[in-house]
């Protein structure tokens, strides 16, 4: 049995990462200093609104929400890894 990788997979994943990067930047700006749960809910709403199959799940969702709540500006690397400033 041979399985083939969709040739568009890499393009699709990178597009999803770019969309998630934009969500994180928007929520970081709009919700900096807000309670963690409020930030978390905002991230989830924005990601769901993308409608492209992208997701952010725990622990990244909670860590990112906490960072924004603390006034930090987390970002998503081009590889999809959540990075927070110290």
N, C-alpha and C positions, 0 to 999 in steps of 0.2 A: 504494500500500500504506500503510495507516494502522496505526500501533501504538499501543496504549493502555497506559497505566501502571496497574499494579495499585493500586487506591485504598487498599489496606491496606499497601502497601510502606513508607510512611513510619512507620507504627505498628510494623511488624515490625522495621525497622532500629533504631528507638529502643529497642525491647525488647531487641534483641541488644546494643546499646551498654550498656544498664543491666546486663545480665547480665555483660558483659565488665568493667564498672566494679566489680562485686562480686567477680569473680575477682581482679582486680588488687589490690583492697583486702585480700582474704583472703591472697593469696600474699605481699603486702608485709608483712603482720603476722606471718605464720607463718615466712617464710624470710628476713627481714631479716638481712644479714650472712653468709648462706650462699654457697657458691661459685656463680658465675654459671650454670654448666651445670645445677646442681641446681635453681636458681630457674627457669631456662628450661624444664626438664623438668616442674616443678610447674605452671607456667602452661599448658603444652601439655596436660597431663593434665586440669586443671580446665576448660579451654576445650572439650576433646573431650567431657568428661562432660556439658557443657551440652546437647549434642544438638540445638541449635537452628539449626545452620548457621553460627554465628558463628565467626570465625577471627581470630587475631593472627599475622601473618607478619613476617619480617624486612623492614626493619631494626628495626621497632618491638619485635618479640619480644626480640631481643638487647639493644637499648638499655634496654628496661624491666627485663629480667633483670639487667643490669649495674647499673642504678640501685638495685634492691632489694638486690643483693649488697653495694653500697656503703653500705647503711643508709638510702637515700633512699626516699621514698614516691611513686612515680609514680602518675598517675591518668589516666583517659581523660576527655576533655571530652565534653560532650553531643553534639558533632559527630563524635566518634570519633577525635580527635587525641590521641596520647600526650603527656602533659606530665610533666616531671620537675622536681623542685625542685633548686635549685642549692645 
